[in-house]
């Protein structure tokens, strides 16, 4: 979907320059269009973790990992979030 692609590109551009609020808005808009979007779930999880919200980050990355269980970057982030939440 072209809208998802544009939101992804916009979100990543904001993410790269450290504009986390704008990046979060773009990734949340992606989820509004596609609740199963692994890239959006993963990036939102990273944003939550950066802000110290590890339980929210864990919930998001678990949803992403359920859809792509072989993806190494998701598994590493999942493990980190579990450690930070004492799980």
Residue, then its C-alpha position, 0 to 999 in steps of 0.5 A: x500500500x502506497x500510504x503505508x510506504x509513505x508513512x514508513x518513510x516519513x517515520x524513519x526520516x523522523x526517527x533518524x534525526x531524533x524527532x521521536x514524537x513525529x516518528x511515533x505519530x507516523x508509526x501509529x498511523x501505520x498501525x491504524x491502517x494495518x494492525x499487523x504491521x511488524x515494522x510499525x510494531x517494532x519501531x514503536x517498541x523501540x521508541x517506547x524503550x527509549x523513553x523507559x516504557x519497557x512494559x509498553x515496549x515489551x507488549x509491542x515487540x511481543x506482537x511483532x515477534x508472534x508474526x515474525x518469530x525468526x527475525x533476529x532483531x525482534x528477538x534481541x529487542x524482545x530479550x532486552x525488554x524482558x530483562x528490563x521488566x524483570x521477566 
